[in-house]
Amino acid sequence: MKNKKLLVALIAVVAAIVVAVVLYFTLGKNAEKPTLIMATNATFPPYEYYEGEEIVGIDVEIAKAVANKMGYELQVDDMEFESIIPAVQTGKADFGFAGMTVTEDRALLVDFTNTYATGVQVIIVKEGSPITCSDDLFVEGKNYTIGVQLSTTGDLYSTWDLEDEGLATVSRFASGMDAVMALNSGKVDCVIIDNEPAKAYIASNPGLKILETEYVTEDYAAAIKKGNTELLDAFNAALQELIDDGTVGKIIDKYIPAE
Ligand code: ARG
C-alpha cells in the first residue's frame, strides 16, 4: 500500500516534469520576443555605420531601446538609402530609421514619428577651394559639380536649387563617403551632406574642411507605414519615455561629444 502511494507520487512528479518541458518548448518558444525590423543605410556615422561586422550608432541604440520598451527584439536591415521608404511601404521593414529628415514629400509616402534629433546640411570642400560659402555655388557660369548621397535632402536641395536652375551639376553617389572620395580625387568640387556625418568623414580625410551654411535645421524621425497608427503610437510613446528619462540624450552624447 505504501509503495503504491509512492509510485503514484512518482508518476505525478514525472508527469509534471514532462508537461513543464513540453510547455517550455511550445508556449515558451512562442513567448519569445517578436521582432521589429528596422530599415537603414549604414553609411552614416554617427547615426548608423559598421564597426567590424556590426551596425552601430545613435539610431541603432535608440531603436533597440524603443523596441525593447515595446517588448520587441530589434533586427537591423542595411540597404540603399533610397530603398528605405519602399521597404517600409511594402512592409518588408517595420520602420525606417536612418537620420532621415522629415520632409513634406516623404510624409506623403510614410508617416513620421516624433523627432529625436536634428541635422543641418553643410558643404565640404578641399582646403583652398574657391568655394568659401553657399552663395558661391549660386554664381552664374561657375557650374560647380556637387557630390551628394542619392535621394538624400542634400541631393534634393541641390537638384532643385542649383541643377534645375542651370547653376551647377549634381553627382549622386551610393554613400556620403563615396562622394567624399570623389571630392578627394577632384571629381566633384564639394559635397553637401548632414553635419555630423560630414565631421566623421573629414576626420578620416585630411585636407578637407566644412563650410558653415545657413541652411535650416532638419528634423530626424523614424518612418512608419502609412495607416499603421498602432505601431506609430506605440513607437512614439516608447520614444517619448526614452526622451523624458534622458536615455536618448545619453545615447546622442555618447556619439556626439559636446565641443
Ligand atoms: N538627413 C538626410 C535625409 O534624410 C540624409 C540621411 C542619410 N541617411 C543615411 N543613413 N544614409 O535625406
Residues whose N, C-alpha, C, O or C-beta is under 5 A from the ligand:
A	BS01	LIG	N41 F44 F81 A98 G99 M100 T101 S151 T152 T153 D194
